[in-house]
Amino acid sequence: MLNDLFADYTLRTVALGSALLGIVSGVIGAFAVLRRQSLLGDAMSHAALPGIVLAFVVTGSREPVALMIGAAFACWIGAMFVAAIVRTTRLKSDSALGLILATFFGAGLVLLTWVQQWPTAAQAGLDRYLFGQAATLLERDVITMAAIGLPALLILALFWKECAILAFDPDFATSIGLPVRLLDVLLTSLLAVAIIIGLQTVGAVLMSAMLVAPAAAARQWTDRLGVMVALSGIFGAAAGVIGALLSSTATRLPTGPLIIVCISALAFVSLLLAPRRGVVWAWLRNGRLSVMR
């Protein structure tokens, strides 16, 4: 299987793209989890669908760059709507997130159905952005993902200290004069970047798992931010490569959902077996204390 990873061009391309997605979504998703904004990633990934369809309607092209721009714009608008609703109404963030998620995703499905009824064949393949189709990744798609995702990681590294303070103590960040609102917009924009590069691989429906699961798994193993972010990226990359390898061993096994199954399994194992935080270790520790009494 590993030999195929280096010998098979298609498998190598899919695995590389999936690993890149896992690194970017794992690193950026760690901050979303720490800020308790996991549902925001879910809402934004669903909000991307109408942006994709509208980008196709405007440009008449299925070029990934054009569709990514449309998806990014829709993600960002959705996040700003959530913030505006929470700030100007009595609705809580969970209600605002659910409202925006349902509204944007519903609008996206309506637009997608309408476009698919066109008599031309130009719109063929747009529906793959619902659940992803990693097997269709080409070398140019991976290059596009890298050209968008790696600068996002560089920006996060440049503002590492400020983002870390905001993630753990936003009140302290305000008290020392940090531009909290601008930093919040920055992290939201980086979250949008992580989402748009994963739409072709795992799709709008499953993308939120790539943001949450690697960070949730990494959080069980450490209390240090740097280590957690690094582990989150490693777990995401490992799930991407393993999912691609597993999908190559049998026909008709979709790569995107397999990647999600792999990262979910990593998160589940971490929740059970991670030292100090794992459920199994907690049972053993409590059982040992009971015996000592």
Rosetta blueprint (number, residue, H / E / L):
1 M L
2 L H
3 N H
4 D H
5 L H
6 F H
7 A H
8 D L
9 Y H
10 T H
11 L H
12 R H
13 T H
14 V H
15 A H
16 L H
17 G H
18 S H
19 A H
20 L H
21 L H
22 G H
23 I H
24 V H
25 S H
26 G H
27 V H
28 I H
29 G H
30 A H
31 F H
32 A H
33 V H
34 L H
35 R L
36 R L
37 Q L
38 S H
39 L H
40 L H
41 G H
42 D H
43 A H
44 M H
45 S H
46 H H
47 A H
48 A H
49 L H
50 P H
51 G H
52 I H
53 V H
54 L H
55 A H
56 F H
57 V H
58 V H
59 T H
60 G L
61 S L
62 R L
63 E L
64 P H
65 V H
66 A H
67 L H
68 M H
69 I H
70 G H
71 A H
72 A H
73 F H
74 A H
75 C H
76 W H
77 I H
78 G H
79 A H
80 M H
81 F H
82 V H
83 A H
84 A H
85 I H
86 V H
87 R H
88 T H
89 T L
90 R L
91 L L
92 K L
93 S H
94 D H
95 S H
96 A H
97 L H
98 G H
99 L H
100 I H
101 L H
102 A H
103 T H
104 F H
105 F H
106 G H
107 A H
108 G H
109 L H
110 V H
111 L H
112 L H
113 T H
114 W H
115 V H
116 Q H
117 Q L
118 W L
119 P L
120 T L
121 A L
122 A L
123 Q L
124 A L
125 G L
126 L L
127 D L
128 R H
129 Y H
130 L H
131 F H
132 G L
133 Q L
134 A H
135 A H
136 T H
137 L L
138 L L
139 E H
140 R H
141 D H
142 V H
143 I H
144 T H
145 M H
146 A H
147 A H
148 I H
149 G H
150 L H
151 P H
152 A H
153 L H
154 L H
155 I H
156 L H
157 A H
158 L H
159 F L
160 W H
161 K H
162 E H
163 C H
164 A H
165 I H
166 L H
167 A H
168 F H
169 D L
170 P H
171 D H
172 F H
173 A H
174 T H
175 S H
176 I L
177 G L
178 L L
179 P L
180 V H
181 R H
182 L H
183 L H
184 D H
185 V H
186 L H
187 L H
188 T H
189 S H
190 L H
191 L H
192 A H
193 V H
194 A H
195 I H
196 I H
197 I H
198 G H
199 L H
200 Q H
201 T H
202 V H
203 G H
204 A H
205 V H
206 L H
207 M H
208 S H
209 A H
210 M H
211 L H
212 V H
213 A H
214 P H
215 A H
216 A H
217 A H
218 A H
219 R H
220 Q L
221 W L
222 T L
223 D L
224 R L
225 L H
226 G H
227 V H
228 M H
229 V H
230 A H
231 L H
232 S H
233 G H
234 I H
235 F H
236 G H
237 A H
238 A H
239 A H
240 G H
241 V H
242 I H
243 G H
244 A H
245 L H
246 L H
247 S H
248 S H
249 T L
250 A L
251 T L
252 R L
253 L L
254 P L
255 T H
256 G H
257 P H
258 L H
259 I H
260 I H
261 V H
262 C H
263 I H
264 S H
265 A H
266 L H
267 A H
268 F H
269 V H
270 S H
271 L H
272 L H
273 L H
274 A L
275 P L
276 R L
277 R L
278 G L
279 V H
280 V H
281 W H
282 A H
283 W H
284 L H
285 R H
286 N H
287 G H
288 R H
289 L H
290 S H
291 V H
292 M H
293 R L
